[in-house]
Amino acid sequence: MQLVIKILNIINIKKNLDDRLASFYKLIILEKEKKMKSVNNLFSSLQNGQKARKHLINIPKTKIACDILSILLAEGYICGFVHTNLNFAKKDSFCNDDRHKNQTQILLKYINEEPVIKKIKQLSSSGCRVYIDYKKIQLLPSVCFLILSTSKGIMTNKSAKSFQIGGEILCRII
């Protein structure tokens, strides 16, 4: 009888661990989807802002957006960006949401009234990840500009080539 009770206890413990592990995996999946939504929002805002000939656009502040914007700034695709902590709502105001807090303002770049970024093609999505290995990066033409998520962080295909690593292709910029 005691052996049956011990076995049942072990089964219950295993079931609890399986439930915790399943919730942990769900949390990881939700974080990855949140990251991809942030990337998608950034690319859509950049492309729409350039098409509308805006000079300044706002997006929510995220780490991955900051990393991608740093690359775009270094490569000359944008003029600059700054993180702001704006709070338009007063303390006694009925509007006390966080919509205007922790924004990133992006200064878009134009040459001869034409946008520098003609098109941003997001290659990876939440449902379909696209990866490239180091050997395929070497075969890419030099005019091809990709932004990759690698084990060493967010970088261009040229940087990944020098580090001799591959990764997930976030976007291609034309």
MITILUM-717518 format. One record per atom (N, C-alpha, C): residue in one letter; x, y, z. Coordinates in steps of 0.2 Angstrom, whole numbers, padded with zeros to 4 digits, always signed. Layout:
N
aXYZ...
This chain:
174
m+0004-0006+0000m+0000+0000+0000m+0004+0006+0000q+0010+0006+0004q+0014+0012+0004q+0018+0013-0002l+0019+0008-0006l+0022+0008-0012l+0018+0012-0017v+0011+0010-0017v+0006+0013-0022v+0006+0021-0020i+0006+0023-0014i+0005+0030-0012i+0012+0033-0014k+0018+0030-0014k+0024+0034-0016k+0024+0035-0024i+0021+0029-0027i+0021+0030-0034i+0016+0035-0036l+0010+0036-0033l+0006+0041-0035l+0008+0048-0033n+0012+0049-0028n+0016+0055-0026n+0021+0057-0031i+0024+0052-0034i+0029+0053-0039i+0026+0056-0045i+0020+0052-0047i+0016+0054-0053i+0014+0061-0052n+0011+0063-0046n+0009+0070-0045n+0014+0075-0046i+0020+0074-0043i+0026+0078-0044i+0028+0079-0051k+0028+0073-0055k+0030+0074-0062k+0025+0078-0066k+0019+0077-0064k+0013+0081-0067k+0014+0088-0066n+0016+0090-0060n+0017+0097-0058n+0023+0100-0062l+0028+0096-0062l+0034+0099-0066l+0032+0099-0073d+0029+0095-0076d+0027+0095-0083d+0022+0102-0084d+0018+0103-0080d+0014+0109-0080d+0018+0115-0080r+0023+0115-0075r+0027+0121-0075r+0032+0122-0081l+0034+0117-0083l+0038+0117-0089l+0034+0119-0095a+0028+0117-0096a+0024+0119-0101a+0022+0127-0101s+0021+0129-0095s+0020+0136-0094s+0026+0140-0096f+0032+0138-0094f+0038+0141-0095f+0039+0141-0103y+0038+0136-0107y+0039+0136-0114y+0034+0141-0117k+0028+0141-0114k+0023+0146-0117k+0025+0153-0116l+0028+0155-0110l+0031+0161-0109l+0037+0163-0114i+0041+0158-0115i+0046+0159-0120i+0043+0161-0127i+0038+0157-0129i+0035+0158-0136i+0032+0165-0136l+0029+0167-0130l+0025+0174-0130l+0031+0179-0131e+0037+0178-0128e+0042+0183-0128e+0045+0184-0135k+0045+0178-0138k+0048+0178-0145k+0043+0182-0150e+0036+0180-0149e+0031+0184-0153e+0031+0191-0152k+0032+0193-0145k+0032+0200-0143k+0038+0204-0147k+0044+0200-0147k+0050+0203-0151k+0048+0204-0158m+0045+0199-0161m+0044+0199-0168m+0038+0205-0170k+0034+0206-0165k+0029+0211-0166k+0032+0218-0166s+0037+0219-0161s+0041+0225-0161s+0045+0226-0167v+0048+0221-0170v+0052+0222-0176v+0047+0224-0182n+0042+0220-0182n+0037+0222-0187n+0034+0229-0187n+0033+0231-0181n+0031+0238-0180n+0036+0243-0182l+0042+0242-0180l+0048+0246-0182l+0048+0247-0190f+0048+0241-0193f+0049+0241-0201f+0043+0244-0204s+0037+0243-0202s+0031+0246-0204s+0031+0254-0203s+0033+0256-0197s+0033+0263-0196s+0038+0266-0200l+0044+0263-0201l+0050+0266-0205l+0047+0267-0213q+0044+0261-0215q+0042+0262-0222q+0036+0266-0223n+0031+0266-0219n+0026+0271-0220n+0028+0278-0219g+0032+0279-0214g+0035+0286-0213g+0038+0289-0219q+0042+0285-0222q+0046+0287-0228q+0041+0288-0234k+0036+0284-0235k+0031+0284-0240k+0027+0291-0239a+0026+0293-0233a+0022+0299-0231a+0026+0305-0231r+0033+0304-0232r+0038+0310-0232r+0038+0313-0226k+0037+0309-0220k+0038+0312-0214k+0045+0312-0212h+0047+0317-0208h+0054+0318-0206h+0055+0315-0199l+0050+0314-0195l+0051+0312-0188l+0045+0307-0187i+0047+0301-0184i+0041+0296-0182i+0043+0293-0175n+0038+0291-0172n+0038+0288-0165n+0036+0281-0165i+0040+0277-0161i+0039+0270-0160i+0040+0268-0153p+0037+0263-0150p+0038+0261-0144p+0045+0259-0143k+0048+0261-0137k+0055+0259-0136k+0056+0252-0134t+0060+0249-0137t+0062+0242-0136t+0069+0241-0137k+0072+0236-0134k+0079+0234-0135k+0081+0232-0142i+0077+0228-0145i+0078+0226-0152i+0078+0231-0157a+0073+0236-0156a+0072+0242-0160a+0078+0246-0160c+0081+0247-0154c+0087+0251-0152c+0093+0248-0156d+0094+0242-0156d+0099+0238-0159d+0099+0239-0167i+0093+0238-0169i+0092+0239-0177i+0093+0246-0179l+0090+0251-0175l+0091+0258-0177l+0098+0260-0176s+0102+0257-0172s+0109+0258-0171s+0113+0256-0178i+0111+0250-0180i+0114+0248-0187i+0112+0252-0192l+0105+0254-0193l+0103+0259-0198l+0106+0265-0198l+0108+0268-0192l+0111+0274-0191l+0119+0274-0194a+0122+0268-0192a+0129+0267-0194a+0130+0266-0201e+0125+0263-0204e+0125+0262-0211e+0122+0268-0216g+0119+0273-0212g+0117+0279-0216g+0110+0279-0218y+0106+0274-0216y+0099+0274-0218y+0094+0279-0214i+0096+0281-0208i+0092+0286-0205i+0097+0291-0202c+0094+0297-0201c+0099+0303-0198c+0100+0302-0191g+0095+0299-0187g+0097+0298-0180g+0090+0296-0176f+0091+0294-0170f+0086+0292-0166f+0087+0294-0158v+0082+0295-0155v+0083+0297-0148v+0077+0294-0144h+0079+0292-0138h+0074+0289-0133h+0071+0294-0129t+0064+0295-0129t+0061+0300-0125t+0057+0297-0119n+0056+0300-0114n+0051+0298-0109n+0046+0304-0108l+0042+0305-0113l+0037+0310-0113l+0031+0308-0108n+0028+0313-0105n+0022+0312-0101n+0018+0318-0102f+0013+0318-0107f+0009+0323-0109f+0003+0324-0104a+0002+0319-0100a-0004+0319-0096a-0002+0322-0089k-0006+0326-0086k-0005+0329-0080k-0007+0324-0074k-0005+0325-0068k-0007+0321-0063k-0014+0321-0062d-0017+0327-0062d-0025+0327-0060d-0029+0326-0067s-0026+0324-0072s-0029+0323-0078s-0033+0316-0078f-0038+0316-0082f-0042+0309-0083f-0038+0304-0087c-0033+0307-0091c-0029+0302-0095c-0023+0301-0092n-0022+0295-0089n-0015+0293-0086n-0013+0287-0088d-0013+0286-0095d-0010+0280-0098d-0003+0281-0100d+0000+0275-0102d+0007+0276-0103d+0009+0276-0111r+0004+0278-0115r+0005+0278-0122r+0011+0283-0124h+0012+0288-0121h+0017+0293-0123h+0024+0292-0119k+0024+0287-0115k+0030+0286-0111k+0035+0281-0115n+0041+0282-0114n+0046+0277-0117n+0045+0276-0124q+0046+0282-0128q+0045+0281-0135q+0052+0282-0138t+0053+0280-0144t+0059+0281-0148t+0057+0286-0154q+0060+0292-0155q+0059+0296-0160q+0065+0295-0165i+0063+0294-0172i+0067+0292-0177i+0067+0298-0182l+0073+0300-0184l+0074+0306-0189l+0075+0302-0195l+0071+0302-0200l+0071+0299-0206l+0076+0303-0211k+0079+0299-0216k+0084+0302-0220k+0081+0302-0227y+0082+0308-0231y+0081+0309-0238y+0087+0312-0242i+0087+0310-0248i+0092+0312-0252i+0089+0315-0259n+0090+0321-0260n+0086+0324-0266n+0078+0323-0265e+0076+0324-0260e+0068+0323-0258e+0066+0316-0259e+0071+0311-0260e+0069+0304-0261e+0071+0300-0255p+0067+0296-0252p+0069+0292-0246p+0075+0287-0247v+0079+0287-0242v+0085+0283-0243v+0082+0275-0242i+0078+0274-0238i+0075+0267-0238i+0069+0266-0243k+0071+0263-0248k+0065+0262-0253k+0060+0257-0251k+0063+0251-0248k+0059+0246-0246k+0062+0242-0240i+0058+0240-0236i+0061+0235-0230i+0057+0229-0231k+0060+0223-0232k+0057+0217-0233k+0058+0213-0227q+0053+0212-0222q+0054+0207-0216q+0054+0200-0219l+0059+0196-0218l+0059+0190-0220l+0057+0185-0215s+0059+0186-0208s+0057+0181-0203s+0050+0184-0200s+0046+0179-0198s+0040+0181-0194s+0039+0176-0188s+0034+0177-0184s+0033+0173-0179s+0032+0166-0181g+0028+0165-0186g+0027+0158-0189g+0032+0155-0193c+0036+0159-0196c+0041+0156-0201c+0047+0160-0201r+0052+0157-0197r+0058+0159-0196r+0063+0158-0202v+0067+0162-0204v+0071+0161-0210v+0079+0162-0207y+0083+0157-0208y+0090+0157-0206y+0094+0156-0212i+0100+0159-0211i+0106+0159-0216i+0112+0157-0212d+0116+0152-0215d+0122+0150-0212d+0128+0154-0215y+0134+0153-0212y+0139+0157-0213y+0141+0156-0221k+0141+0150-0223k+0143+0149-0230k+0139+0152-0235k+0132+0153-0234k+0128+0156-0238k+0129+0164-0238i+0131+0166-0232i+0132+0174-0232i+0138+0175-0236q+0143+0171-0236q+0149+0172-0241q+0147+0173-0248l+0142+0170-0250l+0140+0170-0257l+0136+0176-0259l+0133+0179-0254l+0129+0185-0256l+0133+0191-0259p+0129+0194-0264p+0133+0200-0267p+0134+0205-0262s+0139+0209-0263s+0141+0215-0259s+0135+0220-0258v+0131+0221-0263v+0126+0226-0263v+0120+0224-0258c+0119+0217-0257c+0114+0215-0253c+0115+0217-0245f+0110+0220-0242f+0110+0222-0235f+0105+0219-0231l+0107+0214-0227l+0103+0211-0222l+0104+0213-0215i+0099+0212-0211i+0100+0213-0204i+0098+0206-0201l+0103+0203-0197l+0103+0197-0194l+0102+0197-0186s+0099+0192-0184s+0099+0191-0176s+0104+0185-0175t+0109+0186-0172t+0114+0180-0172t+0115+0179-0164s+0120+0174-0163s+0121+0173-0156s+0126+0178-0153k+0128+0182-0157k+0132+0188-0154k+0129+0195-0155g+0122+0194-0156g+0118+0200-0156g+0115+0202-0163i+0112+0208-0164i+0109+0210-0170i+0115+0213-0174m+0116+0211-0180m+0121+0214-0184m+0119+0213-0192t+0123+0216-0196t+0122+0216-0203t+0126+0209-0206n+0124+0208-0212n+0127+0202-0215n+0135+0203-0216k+0137+0209-0217k+0144+0210-0217k+0148+0209-0211s+0145+0211-0205s+0148+0209-0199s+0147+0202-0197a+0142+0199-0199a+0141+0191-0198a+0146+0188-0202k+0148+0190-0208k+0153+0187-0212k+0160+0188-0209s+0161+0193-0206s+0168+0194-0203s+0168+0190-0196f+0163+0189-0193f+0163+0185-0187f+0162+0177-0189q+0161+0176-0195q+0160+0169-0197q+0154+0165-0194i+0148+0169-0193i+0143+0166-0190i+0136+0167-0194g+0131+0163-0194g+0125+0164-0197g+0120+0166-0192g+0114+0167-0194g+0108+0168-0189g+0102+0169-0193e+0097+0172-0189e+0090+0173-0192e+0090+0179-0196i+0087+0179-0202i+0087+0185-0206i+0081+0189-0204l+0082+0195-0201l+0076+0199-0199l+0073+0203-0205c+0078+0206-0209c+0075+0210-0214c+0080+0211-0220r+0078+0213-0226r+0082+0215-0231r+0080+0222-0233i+0085+0227-0234i+0084+0234-0235i+0086+0235-0242i+0081+0238-0246i+0083+0240-0253i+0083+0248-0253
